Amino acid sequence: MDSLINSPVKHWCEFEFISKTVKNPNIHIKGNYSYYSAYWDQGFERCVVRYLHDKASTAEKPIDQLHIGNFVCFGAECIIMMGGNQLHRPDWISTFPFDTRSFLPAGDTVIADGCWIGSRAMIMQGVKLGEGAVVATGAVVTQDVPPYAIVAGVPAKVIKYRFSEADTEKLLSLKLYELDEKQILKMREELQTDQLGNLCSYLDQSL
């Protein structure tokens, strides 16, 4: 693991647990298992998260925050745009940022537990991805994504849901990602299937 933290690698099979590498005070990572895959590009904080100041937010100088849940998978060369504090003003005659009046917050960006962001996908400022959402390769996400939805395209649109509405509601009610990480890891057999009933039975028996 030390070699993964200290220097980029050049192979598809390597990955970076971002909770162990990210230092920016404006990036908040829940848990230990969210990872960035194949990070030969100098890593998650350097290359995936764009235009995010590395100084802590203050009341005088607020900075948009990035919140990342647990068990999130980030594909190679994806991008999270955090330029809300550096946005250009298309409603003004010139878009050039002559002074700080052009710096407007876009709101915090939230990537909830269990999301999967495909390679070279782009998440724009202030977007919120619901639990278990999937972003297809190359998609550009400009709006919030519902839980367990799959989005694709430019701009990204919902192309399907991973589960029925009833099953999605049931999954959300289980609050899986509020469980202790060790408990989640013990459930890997139940999680690697589409049988929600088996998962519910396991939880009823173990909790």
Secondary structure, 3 states (H helix, E strand, C coil): CHHHHHCCCCCCCCEEEHHHCCCCCCEEECCCCCEEECCCCCCHHHHHEECCCCCCCCCCCCCCCEEECCCCEECCCCEEECHHHHCCCCCCCCCCCCCHHHCCCCCCEEECCCCEECCCCEECCCCEECCCCEECCCCEECCCECCCEEEECCCCEEEEECCCHHHHHHHHHHCHHHCCHHHHHHCHHHHCCCCHHHHHHHHHHHC
